Every structure is written in C-alpha cells, then in structure tokens.
Amino acid sequence: FSLSASAEEKRKRMIAEWQKSKTSSAPIYRVVLTGGPCGGKSTALSALSRHLSSLGFRVYTIPESATLLLSSGCSVNPSKFEQFVAFETELMKTQMNLEDRFYAIAQSTGEPSVLIMDRGVMDARAYLADEAWELILDDQDWSIVSLRDRRYDAVVHLVTAANGAVSFYTTANNNVRTESPQQARDLDERIRNAWIGHPKLSIVDNSTDFEGKIKRVVDNICMGIGAPRIGSERRFVVKEIEEMPLRYEEFDIEQMYLESSDKHEPRITKRTQSGASTYNYSVLKKVENKKFWLRDRLVDVNTMY
C-alpha cells in the first residue's frame, strides 16, 4: 500500500524517535482480532489498518489459517479423533508460521510495525475437547502461556452479532461458516474463554451501533500497544466478592521500576502463571499533568540485562 505525505512524515518521525532512544530496533506489535461469527472483524481490520497507518506504523494483515486451509481443499471429520487432532495441530502450526514469517519481514524493514492477526493460535482451543487440547500441548511441548501471552501484545474479542444484534447476523460473507445464531453464541463464548488470561484482552460487545463498536475496537488495540487512542480508558474499583460469577485466571504480577534520567517512568511487568512468565516493558510519559504510554510491548527476558 502507499501512504499519504503526512503519514510518511509521521513514520519517519517515529523511526527517528526510536533511533534517538538507542533501541536496537523499531517496535513490532502483534495484535489479534477474534470473536464469534459475524462479529465485524473484517470491518474492524480495515479501520484499524487505516488508523495505525496514519500514525506512521507499517501495517501487515495475517489471514485466518482455518479459512485458508478449509477454502483450499482441506477437510476434517471431528468424529475421527486422531485425524481431527492432527488437523488442529497443523492448523496451529500454520497460524504460527504465518505470524513468524510476517514478523521476520517486518523486522527486516527496521520500521515501526503492527501485525494484525485475523484470529490467533488460541482460537483452536474453542474447537477442541480438553483431552485433545492437552494431547496437542503435550505432543508439541507447548504451554498456554507461550501460545497465549508471549505471542501477542493485545487481543480484542468482537462479540458475534448473534448476541445483542441478532437481526444483523449472517453467514453470507464467509463460505466456510454455517452456524445458526445459537451455535454462533456458543462458539463465541468458547473462543472468549480460550483467550481469558491474556493481559490485554478486551471484549467488545454490541451495546452500541456498529460504528461505535468498530471505534471501540480501534481504541482498545491502541491502548494495548501504547499508541494514540480515539477514546479514553476507564477503570473501576470492584468490591470484594465471595465467588467470581465469570470465568477468570489467576497470575502473580511483579512490577520493576527502572531509573531514568528524564521525566519518563520506565518499568517492566513480570506476569507469571503455572511457573511460566512474560515480561512487558512500558514507559509512562507526563505531559501537562497527564500521563501517556510512550511505549508498551512484550520483551524477551534475555534482552533485559
């Protein structure tokens, strides 16, 4: 694609900023758009691409591996356990290979980039029974933390139109989708549960009109990667409750604040679950008594020292 002159200037300024800060490379963010059928992913992807490009990012869009395989002649019978497990394993590998190759291409440019995934590797969890899922993890020596938390900087789940906007629900825009509204709602819940636990998971429902929904998607992704947002973030104090009514995950979180010679506030957040940890590097900048995230991205523990 081509950028306008103003967007190209923003790109150059962003590259200059990272060179000035003596970082070894420009940032590359990996974000996921997921959710149930007919949630608005395609429209959101286009809107997000335009917004991030206008900020100076080079944007890459990674196609959904399931649609890629199923529309290219692949088929699978879920009743045949071994065949189904083999297919889902190769689907997950295809997804990760696509993501890794696009990441390598983005890295080679030396420019600030965002990879937008049309679904991520954890989506496969929604189609698998616990036995099959655990078998795949064991056979491939994968962990949930490595698949869910270490691969992606932000995840946005777009709730299916079948939940809250059923009059707009359709499968006509995807030849491999055949779910009824109830099936779509059930699948939507399973996909959402598969991603619960990611540190920057946002769930965007149908409580507004469609335009408002897309704006919330863009806002949440920008918040997740520390880019300028359309809206603002809101937080709430929740009273202690005896039993959580929603699905949740537990983590140990450690904040490490770093010394800085300027007015920025750099920190590293260590997040641990089941003995596996992820690290996130953030820089908070104060401007006119307001705080803005200047950088916010996953880092490799080996690059911290």
C-alpha positions in Angstrom: 0.0 0.0 0.0 1.0 3.7 -0.2 0.9 6.3 2.5 0.0 10.0 2.3 2.7 12.5 2.7 1.6 13.3 6.3 1.6 9.6 7.3 5.0 9.1 5.7 6.3 12.0 7.8 4.9 10.5 10.9 6.6 7.2 10.1 9.9 9.0 9.7 9.5 10.8 13.0 8.7 7.6 14.8 11.8 5.9 13.3 13.9 8.9 14.4 12.5 8.7 17.9 13.5 5.1 18.3 16.9 5.7 16.8 17.4 8.6 19.2 16.4 6.4 22.2 19.2 4.0 21.2 16.9 1.0 20.9 18.3 -1.9 18.8 15.2 -1.9 16.6 11.9 -0.3 15.9 8.9 -1.8 17.8 6.8 -4.6 16.2 3.5 -5.2 17.8 1.3 -8.3 17.3 -2.4 -7.9 17.8 -5.3 -10.3 17.4 -8.9 -9.7 16.2 -11.0 -12.6 17.3 -14.6 -13.5 18.3 -17.6 -15.4 17.1 -19.0 -15.5 13.6 -20.3 -12.2 12.1 -18.7 -10.0 14.8 -17.3 -7.4 12.5 -13.6 -8.5 12.3 -13.2 -7.6 8.6 -14.5 -4.1 9.0 -12.5 -3.6 12.2 -9.3 -4.8 10.5 -9.7 -2.2 7.7 -10.5 0.6 10.2 -7.6 -0.4 12.4 -5.2 -0.6 9.4 -6.1 2.9 8.3 -5.7 4.4 11.8 -2.4 2.8 12.6 -1.0 3.7 9.1 -2.0 7.3 9.8 0.1 7.2 13.0 3.2 6.1 11.0 3.1 2.3 11.5 3.7 -0.1 8.7 0.7 -2.5 9.0 0.6 -6.2 8.0 -2.6 -8.3 8.0 -2.3 -12.0 8.6 -5.2 -14.1 7.2 -7.1 -16.7 9.3 -5.4 -20.0 8.9 -8.6 -22.0 9.3 -10.3 -20.3 6.4 -7.1 -20.5 4.3 -6.9 -24.3 4.8 -10.6 -25.1 4.5 -11.1 -23.0 1.4 -8.1 -24.6 -0.2 -9.4 -28.2 -0.2 -8.6 -29.3 3.3 -11.4 -31.1 5.2 -11.6 -32.9 8.6 -14.1 -35.2 10.3 -14.3 -34.2 14.1 -15.7 -37.7 14.9 -12.3 -39.2 13.9 -10.2 -38.3 16.9 -6.7 -38.8 15.6 -7.4 -37.2 12.3 -9.1 -34.2 14.0 -6.1 -33.7 16.4 -3.7 -33.9 13.5 -5.6 -31.3 11.6 -5.9 -28.9 14.5 -2.2 -29.3 15.2 -1.2 -28.5 11.7 -3.7 -25.6 11.7 -2.0 -24.1 14.8 1.5 -24.6 13.2 0.3 -22.9 10.0 -1.0 -20.0 12.1 2.3 -19.6 13.9 4.4 -20.0 10.8 2.4 -17.2 9.0 2.8 -15.0 12.0 6.5 -15.7 12.4 7.2 -15.1 8.7 5.4 -11.8 8.7 7.2 -10.8 11.9 10.6 -11.5 10.2 9.6 -9.4 7.2 8.5 -6.5 9.4 11.7 -6.9 11.4 13.8 -6.6 8.2 12.4 -3.2 7.4 13.6 -1.6 10.6 10.4 0.4 10.8 7.7 0.6 13.5 5.1 -2.1 12.5 1.9 -3.7 13.6 0.9 -7.2 12.7 -2.9 -7.7 12.8 -4.0 -11.3 13.0 -7.3 -12.5 11.8 -7.7 -14.8 14.8 -4.8 -16.2 16.7 -3.4 -19.6 17.7 -5.6 -19.9 20.8 -8.8 -19.8 18.7 -8.2 -23.5 18.1 -8.9 -24.2 21.8 -12.6 -23.4 21.2 -13.0 -26.4 18.8 -11.2 -29.0 21.0 -12.2 -31.1 23.9 -10.0 -31.0 26.9 -8.4 -34.3 26.1 -7.5 -33.3 22.6 -6.2 -29.9 23.7 -3.9 -31.4 26.4 -2.7 -34.0 24.0 -1.6 -31.4 21.5 0.1 -29.3 24.1 2.0 -32.4 25.4 3.0 -33.7 22.0 4.3 -30.3 20.8 5.7 -29.3 24.1 3.7 -26.1 24.1 2.3 -24.2 27.1 -0.7 -21.9 27.3 1.4 -19.0 28.4 3.7 -19.4 25.4 0.8 -19.6 23.0 -1.5 -17.0 24.5 0.6 -14.4 26.3 4.1 -14.4 24.7 3.0 -14.3 21.1 0.6 -11.3 21.2 0.7 -7.8 22.6 -3.1 -7.2 22.5 -6.3 -9.2 21.8 -9.7 -7.9 21.0 -12.7 -10.2 21.0 -15.6 -8.9 18.9 -18.8 -10.5 20.2 -20.9 -12.1 17.5 -23.9 -10.2 16.1 -26.0 -13.2 17.2 -25.6 -11.9 20.8 -27.2 -8.5 21.1 -27.7 -7.7 17.4 -29.3 -10.9 16.0 -31.2 -9.1 13.2 -27.8 -8.3 11.7 -26.4 -11.8 12.0 -25.5 -13.6 8.7 -23.1 -16.2 7.4 -23.3 -14.9 3.8 -19.9 -13.2 4.0 -18.0 -16.4 4.7 -18.4 -19.5 2.7 -17.0 -21.8 5.4 -19.3 -20.5 8.1 -22.7 -22.3 8.6 -23.5 -21.6 12.3 -27.1 -20.9 13.4 -27.4 -17.9 15.8 -27.4 -20.2 18.9 -24.4 -22.1 17.6 -22.7 -18.7 17.0 -23.3 -17.6 20.5 -22.0 -20.9 21.9 -18.9 -20.7 19.8 -18.4 -17.0 20.7 -18.3 -18.0 24.4 -15.8 -20.8 23.8 -13.5 -18.5 21.9 -13.7 -15.8 24.6 -12.9 -18.4 27.3 -9.9 -19.6 25.3 -8.4 -16.1 25.4 -9.2 -15.3 29.0 -6.0 -14.8 30.9 -4.2 -12.7 28.3 -3.0 -9.5 30.0 -4.5 -7.2 27.3 -7.7 -8.9 26.3 -10.7 -6.6 25.5 -14.2 -7.8 24.8 -16.2 -5.5 22.6 -19.9 -6.2 22.7 -22.9 -5.0 20.7 -24.1 -2.4 23.2 -23.6 0.5 20.7 -24.2 0.8 17.0 -21.8 -0.9 14.6 -19.7 2.3 14.0 -19.3 2.7 17.7 -18.3 -1.0 18.0 -15.5 -0.5 15.5 -14.3 2.6 17.2 -14.1 0.7 20.5 -12.0 -2.0 18.7 -9.5 0.6 17.4 -9.4 2.3 20.8 -8.7 -1.0 22.7 -5.9 -2.0 20.3 -4.2 1.4 20.5 -4.5 1.2 24.3 -2.9 -2.3 24.2 0.2 -1.2 22.2 0.6 2.3 23.7 -0.5 4.2 20.5 -2.6 7.4 20.5 -6.2 6.4 21.0 -9.6 7.7 19.8 -11.2 7.5 23.2 -10.1 7.1 26.8 -9.5 4.4 29.3 -11.9 3.9 32.3 -11.2 1.8 35.4 -13.5 0.9 38.2 -13.0 -0.2 41.9 -14.7 -3.5 42.4 -15.8 -4.5 45.9 -14.6 -7.9 47.2 -17.0 -10.7 46.3 -17.0 -14.2 47.7 -17.4 -16.0 44.3 -16.5 -14.6 40.9 -19.5 -15.0 38.6 -17.4 -15.0 35.4 -14.5 -17.2 34.2 -11.2 -15.9 35.3 -7.5 -16.7 35.5 -5.0 -16.1 38.4 -1.5 -14.7 38.0 1.4 -13.4 40.1 2.4 -9.9 39.0 5.6 -8.1 39.8 6.4 -4.5 38.9 10.0 -3.5 38.4 10.5 0.3 38.2 13.7 1.4 36.4 15.8 4.5 37.0 15.5 7.2 34.3 17.5 10.4 33.7 14.4 12.2 32.2 10.8 12.6 33.3 9.7 9.3 31.8 8.7 6.4 34.1 10.0 3.1 32.6 9.0 -0.2 34.2 9.0 -3.9 33.5 6.0 -6.0 34.5 6.6 -9.7 35.2 3.5 -11.8 34.9 3.6 -15.5 36.0 1.2 -18.4 35.7 2.0 -22.1 36.3 5.7 -21.3 36.5 5.8 -19.6 33.1 6.4 -15.8 32.9 6.0 -13.0 30.4 7.7 -9.6 30.6 6.2 -6.3 29.4 8.3 -3.1 29.0 6.4 0.2 29.4 7.4 3.9 29.5 5.0 6.4 31.1 5.4 10.0 30.0 3.9 13.0 31.7 2.7 15.9 29.6 0.8 18.8 31.2 -0.1 16.8 34.3 -1.5 14.0 32.1 0.1 10.6 31.6 0.6 8.8 28.3 2.1 5.4 27.5 5.0 6.2 25.2 6.0 2.5 24.7 4.3 -0.6 25.8 5.4 -4.0 24.4 6.4 -7.6 25.2 10.1 -8.2 25.7 12.3 -11.2 25.8 13.7 -11.8 29.3 17.2 -12.3 27.7 17.1 -8.7 26.3 16.5 -7.2 29.7 20.0 -7.5 31.1 
